[in-house]
Amino acid sequence: SIQTMKLVGASWGFIRRPFIWQAFRIGLTAAILAGGILAGAMYWLQYTAGMGEVYLNELVTPEVWIVTLGTIFVCGIVLTVWSAYVSVNRQLNLRTGDVYLK
């Protein structure tokens, strides 16, 4: 009977997990690259382009650096993981007939 049948297959969480972890790694890598590029650009502006005469350290305090880099890390990771979650859920909600091209 239908009541005694058990469903066979992976849970949505099991399917979703590798995509979420991959998105986390991509977001972390992107955040590190963005923070590095920002730090490199600030260094270049102060010491190469400005010949040491531009005092960005007075404008950009350590607190500003911490908040900015923290925001880059959090947004980079959270937005990437959330996007992967939404995308995977959209695919999981498709009916079998909608998965294939017609």
N, C-alpha and C positions, 0 to 999 in steps of 0.2 A: 504494500500500500504506500501511498505518498507520504504518510506521516512517519513511516519507519525508514524512509530513504535519508541518507546523510549526504550533505553536499560535499563534493570533492573539489579541492583547489586551494589556492593560496588566499590568505586574507588580504584585504586592501593594504593593511599596514605592512605586511611582508613584501608586497609588490612596491609600495611607495618608498620603503626604507633606503634602498640603494640610490634612488634618484635624489632623495633629500640629502644623503651624505655627499653625493657628488656635487650637488648645488652648494653645500656648506664649504667644501674644499675650493670650489671655484670662487665663491664669495670671499673667502679668506685670502686666496691668492690675489684677487682683484683689489681687496682692501690694502694688502701689503704693497702691491705695486703703486696704487694711488697715493698712499702715504709716502712712499719712497720718492715718487716723482714730485710730490709737493715739497718735501724736504729738500730735494735736490734743486728744485727751482728757486726756493728761498735762499739756499746757499749760493747759487749762481748769481742771483740778483744782488746779494749783499757783497760778495767778495770778488766776483769776476766782472759783472756788468757795472757795478757801482764803485769798483776799486777801493772798497772798504769805507767809502764815504757815506754810503746809505746805511742808516742805523735802523734796520728792520727789527732788531731786538728790542728797541724801545717801543715800537708799534705793536709787535706781536710778542706778547708776554708768554711765559711758560703755561699759564692757565689757558690762554687762547689756543696754544698748541695742543694741550691735552684734550680740550673740548673738541677741537677740529678733528684731530686724529681719531679720537674716540667715536665721534659721529660718523666718520668715514668707515671705520671698522664695523660699527653696529649696523649702519644702513646698508653697507655692502653685503654683509652676511644675511641680514634679515630679509632684504628685498629679494635676494637670489633664492633663498630657501622658500620664501612665500610664493614666488613665481613658479618654482618647481612644484610645490604642493598643489597650487591651482591647476597647473597644466596636467599633472598626473591624475588629479581627481576628475578633470574634464574627460580624459581618455578612459578612465575607469567607468564613468557613467554612460559611455556610449553603448548602444545596443550592438550586437554582433554584426548585424547587417549594415550598420553605419560605419564600421571600421574600415571596410574595404571600399575601394574606388568603384564607381558604377560605370 
